[in-house]
Amino acid sequence: MIFTPLSIEGVWRVGLSPAFDERGFFARTFCAAEFAAQGLPAVFEQSSLSRNVRAGTLRGMHYQAAPNSEAKFVRCVRGAMVDVVIDIRSESPTYGQWIAETLAADNSIGLYIAPGLAHGFQTLVDNTDVLYQITPAFRTGFSAGVRWNDPAFGIAWPISDPILSDRDATYPDWLT
């Protein structure tokens, strides 16, 4: 596996190291020892699948509040999406900054997202499936979010008129 730290501390691009032959390739998508060697969680408590039937579907910006802040490892296993992370940790040198990565079944890139960061994505094509590994397990009472188009962040979403849930459409701005 290939681990690349991104500009927000605690966010890592995780690529595959495939072994190719005439049949295609084989690659590990997760390895506890390799994650631990990077100082990342080696055990995730929950895995979830998000199926998104239409391009432009936007899910986010979500986080779990302390003391149930969660780390996520996200990978697009069908279709394509833009994955966005906002640093909402007030003590962080990158507080208020965001990054975006294109994750697709074709590029096999995963994204590790540390606790204390808001996360969301927008699908680029119909029928996009997103696999999450999460630690600790999701707990409803700690679920929170920030508005996907909060002007304080100025996120450049690829599709300007997204498909949103009522919950995601009504999250407050971060600094209100």
TIRO-2110 file (N, C-alpha, C; in Angstrom, 1 decimal):
// TIRO-2110
0.8, -1.2, 0.0, N, 1, A
0.0, 0.0, 0.0, CA, 1, A
0.9, 1.2, 0.0, C, 1, A
0.4, 2.3, -0.6, N, 2, A
1.2, 3.5, -0.7, CA, 2, A
0.4, 4.6, 0.1, C, 2, A
1.1, 5.1, 1.1, N, 3, A
0.5, 6.1, 2.0, CA, 3, A
1.1, 7.5, 1.7, C, 3, A
0.2, 8.5, 1.4, N, 4, A
0.7, 9.8, 1.1, CA, 4, A
0.0, 10.8, 2.0, C, 4, A
0.7, 11.5, 2.9, N, 5, A
0.0, 12.5, 3.7, CA, 5, A
-0.4, 13.7, 2.9, C, 5, A
-1.6, 14.2, 3.1, N, 6, A
-2.1, 15.4, 2.4, CA, 6, A
-1.9, 16.6, 3.2, C, 6, A
-2.4, 17.8, 2.7, N, 7, A
-2.0, 19.1, 3.3, CA, 7, A
-2.7, 19.3, 4.7, C, 7, A
-3.8, 18.6, 5.0, N, 8, A
-4.4, 18.7, 6.3, CA, 8, A
-3.9, 17.5, 7.1, C, 8, A
-3.3, 17.8, 8.3, N, 9, A
-2.7, 16.8, 9.1, CA, 9, A
-3.8, 15.7, 9.5, C, 9, A
-3.5, 14.5, 9.3, N, 10, A
-4.4, 13.4, 9.6, CA, 10, A
-5.2, 12.9, 8.4, C, 10, A
-5.0, 13.5, 7.3, N, 11, A
-5.6, 13.0, 6.0, CA, 11, A
-4.6, 12.4, 5.2, C, 11, A
-4.8, 11.1, 4.8, N, 12, A
-3.8, 10.4, 4.0, CA, 12, A
-4.5, 9.8, 2.7, C, 12, A
-3.9, 9.9, 1.6, N, 13, A
-4.3, 9.2, 0.4, CA, 13, A
-3.6, 7.8, 0.5, C, 13, A
-4.4, 6.8, 0.3, N, 14, A
-3.9, 5.4, 0.4, CA, 14, A
-4.1, 4.7, -0.9, C, 14, A
-3.0, 4.5, -1.6, N, 15, A
-3.1, 3.8, -2.9, CA, 15, A
-2.8, 2.3, -2.8, C, 15, A
-3.1, 1.6, -3.8, N, 16, A
-2.8, 0.2, -3.9, CA, 16, A
-1.4, -0.1, -4.5, C, 16, A
-0.9, -1.2, -4.1, N, 17, A
0.3, -1.8, -4.7, CA, 17, A
-0.1, -3.1, -5.4, C, 17, A
-0.7, -3.0, -6.6, N, 18, A
-1.2, -4.2, -7.2, CA, 18, A
-0.1, -5.1, -7.8, C, 18, A
-0.4, -6.4, -7.8, N, 19, A
0.4, -7.4, -8.5, CA, 19, A
-0.5, -7.8, -9.7, C, 19, A
0.1, -7.5, -10.9, N, 20, A
-0.6, -7.7, -12.1, CA, 20, A
-0.2, -9.1, -12.8, C, 20, A
-1.2, -9.7, -13.4, N, 21, A
-0.9, -10.8, -14.3, CA, 21, A
-1.9, -10.8, -15.4, C, 21, A
-2.0, -11.8, -16.2, N, 22, A
-2.9, -11.9, -17.4, CA, 22, A
-4.4, -11.8, -17.0, C, 22, A
-4.7, -12.1, -15.7, N, 23, A
-6.1, -12.1, -15.2, CA, 23, A
-6.5, -10.8, -14.8, C, 23, A
-5.6, -9.9, -14.5, N, 24, A
-5.9, -8.6, -13.9, CA, 24, A
-4.9, -8.2, -12.8, C, 24, A
-5.4, -7.9, -11.6, N, 25, A
-4.5, -7.7, -10.5, CA, 25, A
-5.1, -8.1, -9.2, C, 25, A
-4.2, -8.2, -8.2, N, 26, A
-4.6, -8.5, -6.8, CA, 26, A
-3.9, -7.4, -6.0, C, 26, A
-4.6, -6.9, -5.0, N, 27, A
-4.0, -5.9, -4.1, CA, 27, A
-4.7, -5.9, -2.8, C, 27, A
-4.0, -5.6, -1.7, N, 28, A
-4.6, -5.4, -0.4, CA, 28, A
-5.3, -4.1, -0.4, C, 28, A
-6.5, -4.0, 0.1, N, 29, A
-7.2, -2.7, 0.3, CA, 29, A
-7.0, -2.2, 1.7, C, 29, A
-6.7, -3.1, 2.6, N, 30, A
-6.4, -2.7, 4.0, CA, 30, A
-5.4, -3.7, 4.6, C, 30, A
-4.5, -3.2, 5.4, N, 31, A
-3.5, -4.0, 6.1, CA, 31, A
-3.3, -3.4, 7.5, C, 31, A
-3.6, -4.1, 8.5, N, 32, A
-3.5, -3.5, 9.9, CA, 32, A
-2.0, -3.1, 10.2, C, 32, A
-1.1, -4.0, 9.8, N, 33, A
0.3, -3.7, 10.1, CA, 33, A
0.8, -2.4, 9.3, C, 33, A
0.4, -2.3, 8.1, N, 34, A
0.8, -1.1, 7.3, CA, 34, A
0.2, 0.2, 7.8, C, 34, A
-1.1, 0.1, 8.2, N, 35, A
-1.8, 1.3, 8.8, CA, 35, A
-1.1, 1.6, 10.2, C, 35, A
-0.8, 0.6, 11.0, N, 36, A
-0.1, 0.9, 12.3, CA, 36, A
1.3, 1.5, 12.1, C, 36, A
2.0, 1.1, 11.0, N, 37, A
3.3, 1.6, 10.7, CA, 37, A
3.2, 3.1, 10.4, C, 37, A
2.1, 3.6, 10.0, N, 38, A
1.9, 5.0, 9.7, CA, 38, A
1.3, 5.8, 10.9, C, 38, A
1.0, 5.0, 12.0, N, 39, A
0.4, 5.6, 13.2, CA, 39, A
-1.1, 5.8, 13.0, C, 39, A
-1.7, 5.0, 12.1, N, 40, A
-3.1, 5.1, 11.9, CA, 40, A
-3.8, 3.9, 12.5, C, 40, A
-5.1, 4.0, 12.8, N, 41, A
-5.8, 2.9, 13.5, CA, 41, A
-5.7, 1.6, 12.7, C, 41, A
-5.4, 0.5, 13.4, N, 42, A
-5.2, -0.8, 12.8, CA, 42, A
-6.4, -1.6, 12.9, C, 42, A
-7.4, -1.1, 13.6, N, 43, A
-8.7, -1.9, 13.8, CA, 43, A
-9.8, -0.9, 13.6, C, 43, A
-10.8, -1.2, 12.7, N, 44, A
-12.0, -0.4, 12.5, CA, 44, A
-13.1, -1.2, 13.1, C, 44, A
-14.0, -0.5, 13.8, N, 45, A
-15.1, -1.1, 14.5, CA, 45, A
-16.4, -1.3, 13.6, C, 45, A
-16.5, -0.6, 12.5, N, 46, A
-17.7, -0.7, 11.7, CA, 46, A
-17.3, -0.5, 10.2, C, 46, A
-18.0, -1.2, 9.3, N, 47, A
-17.9, -1.0, 7.9, CA, 47, A
-19.3, -0.7, 7.4, C, 47, A
-19.4, 0.3, 6.5, N, 48, A
-20.7, 0.7, 5.9, CA, 48, A
-20.6, 0.9, 4.4, C, 48, A
-21.7, 0.8, 3.7, N, 49, A
-21.7, 1.0, 2.3, CA, 49, A
-22.8, 2.1, 2.0, C, 49, A
-22.4, 3.1, 1.2, N, 50, A
-23.3, 4.1, 0.7, CA, 50, A
-23.5, 3.9, -0.8, C, 50, A
-24.8, 3.6, -1.1, N, 51, A
-25.1, 3.4, -2.5, CA, 51, A
-25.8, 4.7, -3.0, C, 51, A
-25.3, 5.3, -4.1, N, 52, A
-25.8, 6.6, -4.6, CA, 52, A
-26.2, 6.4, -6.0, C, 52, A
-27.5, 6.5, -6.3, N, 53, A
-28.0, 6.1, -7.6, CA, 53, A
-27.9, 7.2, -8.7, C, 53, A
-27.8, 8.5, -8.2, N, 54, A
-27.7, 9.6, -9.2, CA, 54, A
-26.4, 10.4, -9.1, C, 54, A
-25.9, 10.8, -10.2, N, 55, A
-24.8, 11.7, -10.2, CA, 55, A
-25.2, 13.0, -9.6, C, 55, A
-24.3, 13.7, -8.8, N, 56, A
-24.7, 14.9, -8.2, CA, 56, A
-25.1, 14.7, -6.7, C, 56, A
-25.3, 13.5, -6.3, N, 57, A
-25.7, 13.2, -4.9, CA, 57, A
-24.6, 13.7, -4.0, C, 57, A
-25.0, 14.5, -3.0, N, 58, A
-24.0, 15.1, -2.1, CA, 58, A
-24.4, 14.6, -0.7, C, 58, A
-23.4, 14.0, 0.0, N, 59, A
-23.6, 13.6, 1.4, CA, 59, A
-22.5, 14.3, 2.2, C, 59, A
-23.0, 15.1, 3.1, N, 60, A
-22.0, 15.8, 4.0, CA, 60, A
-22.5, 17.2, 4.3, C, 60, A
-21.7, 17.9, 5.1, N, 61, A
-20.4, 17.6, 5.6, CA, 61, A
-20.6, 17.1, 7.1, C, 61, A
-20.3, 15.8, 7.3, N, 62, A
-20.6, 15.1, 8.5, CA, 62, A
-19.3, 15.0, 9.4, C, 62, A
-19.6, 14.9, 10.7, N, 63, A
-18.6, 14.5, 11.7, CA, 63, A
-19.3, 14.0, 12.9, C, 63, A
-18.5, 13.3, 13.8, N, 64, A
-19.0, 12.8, 15.1, CA, 64, A
-18.4, 13.7, 16.1, C, 64, A
-19.2, 14.2, 17.0, N, 65, A
-18.7, 15.1, 18.1, CA, 65, A
-18.0, 14.3, 19.2, C, 65, A
-17.1, 14.9, 19.9, N, 66, A
-16.4, 14.2, 21.0, CA, 66, A
-17.4, 13.9, 22.1, C, 66, A
-17.3, 12.9, 22.8, N, 67, A
-16.1, 12.0, 22.8, CA, 67, A
-16.2, 10.8, 21.9, C, 67, A
-17.1, 10.9, 20.9, N, 68, A
-17.2, 9.8, 19.9, CA, 68, A
-16.6, 10.2, 18.5, C, 68, A
-15.7, 11.1, 18.5, N, 69, A
-15.0, 11.5, 17.2, CA, 69, A
-14.5, 10.3, 16.5, C, 69, A
-14.8, 10.2, 15.2, N, 70, A
-14.4, 9.0, 14.5, CA, 70, A
-13.4, 9.2, 13.4, C, 70, A
-12.6, 8.2, 13.2, N, 71, A
-11.7, 8.1, 12.1, CA, 71, A
-12.4, 7.4, 11.0, C, 71, A
-12.2, 7.7, 9.7, N, 72, A
-12.8, 7.0, 8.6, CA, 72, A
-11.8, 6.6, 7.6, C, 72, A
-12.0, 5.5, 7.0, N, 73, A
-11.2, 5.1, 5.8, CA, 73, A
-12.2, 4.9, 4.7, C, 73, A
-12.2, 5.7, 3.6, N, 74, A
-13.2, 5.8, 2.6, CA, 74, A
-12.6, 5.3, 1.3, C, 74, A
-13.4, 4.5, 0.5, N, 75, A
-13.0, 4.1, -0.8, CA, 75, A
-14.2, 4.0, -1.7, C, 75, A
-14.1, 4.5, -2.9, N, 76, A
-15.1, 4.4, -3.9, CA, 76, A
-14.9, 3.0, -4.6, C, 76, A
-15.9, 2.1, -4.5, N, 77, A
-15.8, 0.8, -5.1, CA, 77, A
-16.6, 0.6, -6.4, C, 77, A
-17.4, 1.6, -6.7, N, 78, A
-18.1, 1.6, -8.0, CA, 78, A
-18.4, 3.1, -8.3, C, 78, A
-18.1, 3.5, -9.6, N, 79, A
-18.4, 4.8, -10.0, CA, 79, A
-17.3, 5.8, -9.7, C, 79, A
-17.6, 7.1, -9.4, N, 80, A
-16.6, 8.1, -9.1, CA, 80, A
-17.3, 9.2, -8.3, C, 80, A
-16.4, 9.9, -7.5, N, 81, A
-16.9, 10.9, -6.6, CA, 81, A
-15.8, 11.9, -6.3, C, 81, A
-16.1, 13.0, -5.8, N, 82, A
-15.2, 14.0, -5.2, CA, 82, A
-15.4, 13.9, -3.7, C, 82, A
-14.3, 13.6, -3.0, N, 83, A
-14.4, 13.5, -1.5, CA, 83, A
-13.8, 14.7, -0.9, C, 83, A
-14.4, 15.3, 0.1, N, 84, A
-14.0, 16.6, 0.6, CA, 84, A
-13.9, 16.4, 2.2, C, 84, A
-12.8, 17.0, 2.7, N, 85, A
-12.5, 17.0, 4.1, CA, 85, A
-12.3, 18.5, 4.5, C, 85, A
-12.9, 18.9, 5.6, N, 86, A
-12.7, 20.2, 6.2, CA, 86, A
-12.1, 20.1, 7.6, C, 86, A
-11.1, 20.8, 7.9, N, 87, A
-10.4, 20.8, 9.2, CA, 87, A
-11.2, 21.7, 10.1, C, 87, A
-12.0, 21.2, 11.0, N, 88, A
-12.8, 21.9, 12.0, CA, 88, A
-12.2, 21.9, 13.4, C, 88, A
-10.9, 21.5, 13.5, N, 89, A
-10.2, 21.4, 14.8, CA, 89, A
-9.6, 22.8, 15.1, C, 89, A
-10.2, 23.5, 16.0, N, 90, A
-9.8, 24.9, 16.3, CA, 90, A
-8.3, 25.0, 16.6, C, 90, A
-7.7, 24.0, 17.2, N, 91, A
-6.3, 24.1, 17.5, CA, 91, A
-5.3, 23.7, 16.4, C, 91, A
-5.9, 23.4, 15.3, N, 92, A
-5.1, 22.9, 14.1, CA, 92, A
-4.5, 24.1, 13.3, C, 92, A
-3.3, 24.0, 12.8, N, 93, A
-2.7, 25.0, 11.9, CA, 93, A
-3.5, 25.1, 10.6, C, 93, A
-4.2, 24.1, 10.2, N, 94, A
-5.0, 24.2, 9.0, CA, 94, A
-6.5, 24.3, 9.2, C, 94, A
-6.8, 24.8, 10.4, N, 95, A
-8.2, 25.1, 10.8, CA, 95, A
-8.9, 25.9, 9.7, C, 95, A
-10.1, 25.4, 9.3, N, 96, A
-10.9, 26.1, 8.3, CA, 96, A
-10.5, 25.8, 6.9, C, 96, A
-9.5, 25.1, 6.6, N, 97, A
-9.1, 24.7, 5.3, CA, 97, A
-9.8, 23.4, 4.9, C, 97, A
-9.9, 23.2, 3.6, N, 98, A
-10.5, 22.0, 3.0, CA, 98, A
-9.6, 21.5, 1.9, C, 98, A
-9.8, 20.2, 1.7, N, 99, A
-9.1, 19.5, 0.5, CA, 99, A
-10.1, 18.6, -0.2, C, 99, A
-9.9, 18.3, -1.4, N, 100, A
-10.8, 17.5, -2.2, CA, 100, A
-9.9, 16.5, -3.0, C, 100, A
-10.4, 15.3, -3.0, N, 101, A
-9.7, 14.2, -3.8, CA, 101, A
-10.7, 13.5, -4.6, C, 101, A
-10.4, 13.1, -5.9, N, 102, A
-11.3, 12.3, -6.7, CA, 102, A
-11.0, 10.9, -6.4, C, 102, A
-12.0, 10.2, -5.9, N, 103, A
-12.0, 8.8, -5.6, CA, 103, A
-12.9, 8.1, -6.7, C, 103, A
-12.4, 7.0, -7.2, N, 104, A
-13.1, 6.3, -8.3, CA, 104, A
-12.8, 4.8, -8.2, C, 104, A
-13.7, 4.0, -8.7, N, 105, A
-13.4, 2.6, -8.8, CA, 105, A
-12.2, 2.4, -9.7, C, 105, A
-12.0, 3.2, -10.7, N, 106, A
-10.9, 3.0, -11.6, CA, 106, A
-9.5, 3.4, -11.1, C, 106, A
-9.5, 4.3, -10.1, N, 107, A
-8.2, 4.7, -9.5, CA, 107, A
-7.8, 4.0, -8.2, C, 107, A
-8.8, 3.4, -7.6, N, 108, A
-8.6, 2.5, -6.4, CA, 108, A
-8.0, 3.3, -5.2, C, 108, A
-8.1, 4.6, -5.2, N, 109, A
-7.6, 5.4, -4.1, CA, 109, A
-8.5, 5.4, -2.9, C, 109, A
-8.0, 5.2, -1.7, N, 110, A
-8.7, 5.4, -0.5, CA, 110, A
-8.3, 6.6, 0.2, C, 110, A
-9.1, 7.1, 1.1, N, 111, A
-8.8, 8.3, 1.9, CA, 111, A
-9.0, 8.0, 3.4, C, 111, A
-7.9, 8.2, 4.1, N, 112, A
-8.0, 8.1, 5.6, CA, 112, A
-8.3, 9.5, 6.1, C, 112, A
-9.2, 9.6, 7.0, N, 113, A
-9.7, 10.9, 7.6, CA, 113, A
-9.6, 10.7, 9.1, C, 113, A
-8.8, 11.5, 9.7, N, 114, A
-8.6, 11.5, 11.2, CA, 114, A
-9.9, 12.0, 11.9, C, 114, A
-10.0, 11.7, 13.2, N, 115, A
-11.1, 12.3, 14.0, CA, 115, A
-11.0, 13.8, 14.1, C, 115, A
-12.1, 14.4, 14.2, N, 116, A
-12.2, 15.9, 14.3, CA, 116, A
-12.3, 16.6, 13.0, C, 116, A
-12.4, 15.9, 11.9, N, 117, A
-12.6, 16.5, 10.6, CA, 117, A
-14.0, 16.3, 10.0, C, 117, A
-14.5, 17.2, 9.3, N, 118, A
-15.8, 17.1, 8.7, CA, 118, A
-15.6, 16.4, 7.3, C, 118, A
-16.5, 15.6, 6.9, N, 119, A
-16.3, 14.8, 5.7, CA, 119, A
-17.6, 14.8, 4.9, C, 119, A
-17.4, 14.8, 3.6, N, 120, A
-18.5, 14.7, 2.7, CA, 120, A
-18.0, 14.3, 1.3, C, 120, A
-19.0, 14.0, 0.4, N, 121, A
-18.6, 13.7, -1.0, CA, 121, A
-19.8, 14.0, -1.9, C, 121, A
-19.4, 14.1, -3.2, N, 122, A
-20.4, 14.3, -4.2, CA, 122, A
-20.1, 13.3, -5.3, C, 122, A
-21.2, 12.6, -5.8, N, 123, A
-21.0, 11.6, -6.8, CA, 123, A
-20.9, 12.3, -8.2, C, 123, A
-20.0, 11.8, -9.0, N, 124, A
-19.8, 12.3, -10.4, CA, 124, A
-20.5, 11.5, -11.4, C, 124, A
-20.9, 10.3, -11.1, N, 125, A
-21.7, 9.5, -12.1, CA, 125, A
-22.8, 8.7, -11.3, C, 125, A
-23.7, 8.2, -12.1, N, 126, A
-24.8, 7.4, -11.5, CA, 126, A
-24.2, 6.1, -10.9, C, 126, A
-24.9, 5.6, -9.9, N, 127, A
-24.6, 4.3, -9.4, CA, 127, A
-23.2, 4.2, -8.8, C, 127, A
-22.9, 5.1, -7.8, N, 128, A
-21.6, 5.2, -7.2, CA, 128, A
-21.8, 4.6, -5.8, C, 128, A
-20.9, 3.6, -5.5, N, 129, A
-20.9, 3.0, -4.2, CA, 129, A
-19.6, 3.4, -3.4, C, 129, A
-19.8, 3.7, -2.1, N, 130, A
-18.7, 4.2, -1.3, CA, 130, A
-18.7, 3.3, 0.0, C, 130, A
-17.5, 2.7, 0.2, N, 131, A
-17.3, 1.8, 1.3, CA, 131, A
-16.5, 2.6, 2.4, C, 131, A
-17.1, 2.6, 3.6, N, 132, A
-16.5, 3.3, 4.8, CA, 132, A
-16.0, 2.2, 5.8, C, 132, A
-14.9, 2.4, 6.4, N, 133, A
-14.5, 1.7, 7.6, CA, 133, A
-14.4, 2.8, 8.7, C, 133, A
-14.9, 2.6, 9.9, N, 134, A
-15.1, 3.6, 10.9, CA, 134, A
-14.6, 3.1, 12.2, C, 134, A
-14.0, 4.0, 13.0, N, 135, A
-13.7, 3.7, 14.4, CA, 135, A
-13.7, 5.0, 15.2, C, 135, A
-14.4, 5.1, 16.3, N, 136, A
-15.3, 4.0, 16.9, CA, 136, A
-16.6, 3.9, 16.1, C, 136, A
-17.4, 3.0, 16.4, N, 137, A
-18.7, 2.8, 15.7, CA, 137, A
-19.5, 4.0, 15.8, C, 137, A
-20.3, 4.3, 14.8, N, 138, A
-21.2, 5.4, 14.7, CA, 138, A
-22.2, 5.4, 15.9, C, 138, A
-22.4, 6.5, 16.5, N, 139, A
-23.4, 6.7, 17.5, CA, 139, A
-24.3, 7.9, 17.2, C, 139, A
-25.6, 7.7, 17.1, N, 140, A
-26.5, 8.7, 16.6, CA, 140, A
-26.4, 10.0, 17.4, C, 140, A
-26.3, 9.9, 18.7, N, 141, A
-26.3, 11.1, 19.6, CA, 141, A
-25.2, 12.0, 19.4, C, 141, A
-24.1, 11.6, 18.6, N, 142, A
-23.0, 12.4, 18.4, CA, 142, A
-22.9, 12.9, 17.0, C, 142, A
-23.9, 12.6, 16.2, N, 143, A
-23.9, 13.0, 14.8, CA, 143, A
-24.0, 14.5, 14.6, C, 143, A
-23.2, 15.1, 13.8, N, 144, A
-23.3, 16.5, 13.6, CA, 144, A
-22.8, 16.8, 12.2, C, 144, A
-22.9, 18.1, 11.8, N, 145, A
-22.5, 18.5, 10.5, CA, 145, A
-22.5, 20.0, 10.3, C, 145, A
-21.9, 20.4, 9.2, N, 146, A
-21.8, 21.8, 8.8, CA, 146, A
-22.4, 21.9, 7.4, C, 146, A
-23.0, 23.0, 7.1, N, 147, A
-23.6, 23.2, 5.7, CA, 147, A
-22.6, 22.9, 4.6, C, 147, A
-23.0, 22.2, 3.6, N, 148, A
-22.2, 21.8, 2.5, CA, 148, A
-21.6, 23.0, 1.7, C, 148, A
-22.4, 24.1, 1.7, N, 149, A
-22.0, 25.3, 0.9, CA, 149, A
-21.8, 26.5, 1.8, C, 149, A
-21.3, 26.2, 3.0, N, 150, A
-21.0, 27.3, 4.0, CA, 150, A
-20.0, 28.3, 3.3, C, 150, A
-20.3, 29.5, 3.1, N, 151, A
-19.3, 30.5, 2.5, CA, 151, A
-18.0, 30.6, 3.2, C, 151, A
-17.9, 30.3, 4.5, N, 152, A
-16.7, 30.4, 5.2, CA, 152, A
-15.6, 29.5, 4.6, C, 152, A
-16.1, 28.4, 4.0, N, 153, A
-15.1, 27.4, 3.4, CA, 153, A
-14.9, 27.6, 1.9, C, 153, A
-16.0, 27.9, 1.2, N, 154, A
-15.9, 28.1, -0.3, CA, 154, A
-15.6, 26.9, -1.0, C, 154, A
-16.1, 25.8, -0.7, N, 155, A
-15.8, 24.5, -1.4, CA, 155, A
-16.3, 24.6, -2.8, C, 155, A
-15.4, 24.2, -3.7, N, 156, A
-15.8, 24.2, -5.2, CA, 156, A
-16.3, 22.8, -5.6, C, 156, A
-17.6, 22.6, -5.3, N, 157, A
-18.2, 21.3, -5.7, CA, 157, A
-18.4, 21.2, -7.2, C, 157, A
-18.1, 20.1, -7.8, N, 158, A
-18.2, 19.9, -9.2, CA, 158, A
-19.6, 20.1, -9.8, C, 158, A
-20.6, 19.7, -9.1, N, 159, A
-22.0, 19.9, -9.6, CA, 159, A
-22.7, 20.9, -8.7, C, 159, A
-23.1, 22.0, -9.2, N, 160, A
-23.6, 23.1, -8.4, CA, 160, A
-25.0, 23.0, -7.8, C, 160, A
-25.8, 22.1, -8.4, N, 161, A
-27.1, 21.9, -7.9, CA, 161, A
-27.3, 20.4, -7.4, C, 161, A
-26.8, 20.1, -6.2, N, 162, A
-26.7, 18.8, -5.7, CA, 162, A
-28.0, 18.2, -5.3, C, 162, A
-28.0, 16.9, -5.2, N, 163, A
-29.1, 16.1, -4.6, CA, 163, A
-28.8, 15.9, -3.1, C, 163, A
-29.6, 16.5, -2.2, N, 164, A
-29.3, 16.5, -0.8, CA, 164, A
-30.4, 15.9, 0.0, C, 164, A
-30.1, 15.3, 1.2, N, 165, A
-31.1, 15.0, 2.2, CA, 165, A
-31.5, 16.2, 2.9, C, 165, A
-32.7, 16.2, 3.5, N, 166, A
-33.2, 17.3, 4.3, CA, 166, A
-32.2, 17.7, 5.4, C, 166, A
-31.6, 16.7, 6.0, N, 167, A
-30.6, 16.9, 7.1, CA, 167, A
-29.4, 17.6, 6.6, C, 167, A
-28.8, 17.2, 5.5, N, 168, A
-27.6, 17.8, 5.0, CA, 168, A
-27.9, 19.3, 4.4, C, 168, A
-29.1, 19.5, 3.9, N, 169, A
-29.5, 20.8, 3.4, CA, 169, A
-29.7, 21.8, 4.5, C, 169, A
-30.0, 21.4, 5.7, N, 170, A
-30.3, 22.3, 6.8, CA, 170, A
-29.2, 22.4, 7.9, C, 170, A
-28.0, 21.8, 7.7, N, 171, A
-27.0, 21.9, 8.7, CA, 171, A
-26.6, 23.4, 8.8, C, 171, A
-26.2, 23.9, 9.9, N, 172, A
-25.9, 25.3, 10.1, CA, 172, A
-24.5, 25.6, 9.5, C, 172, A
-24.2, 26.9, 9.2, N, 173, A
-22.9, 27.3, 8.9, CA, 173, A
-22.0, 27.1, 10.1, C, 173, A
-20.7, 26.9, 9.9, N, 174, A
-19.8, 26.5, 10.9, CA, 174, A
-19.6, 27.6, 12.0, C, 174, A
-19.5, 28.8, 11.6, N, 175, A
-19.2, 29.9, 12.5, CA, 175, A
-20.4, 30.7, 13.0, C, 175, A
-21.6, 30.1, 12.9, N, 176, A
-22.8, 30.8, 13.4, CA, 176, A
-23.1, 30.5, 14.8, C, 176, A
END
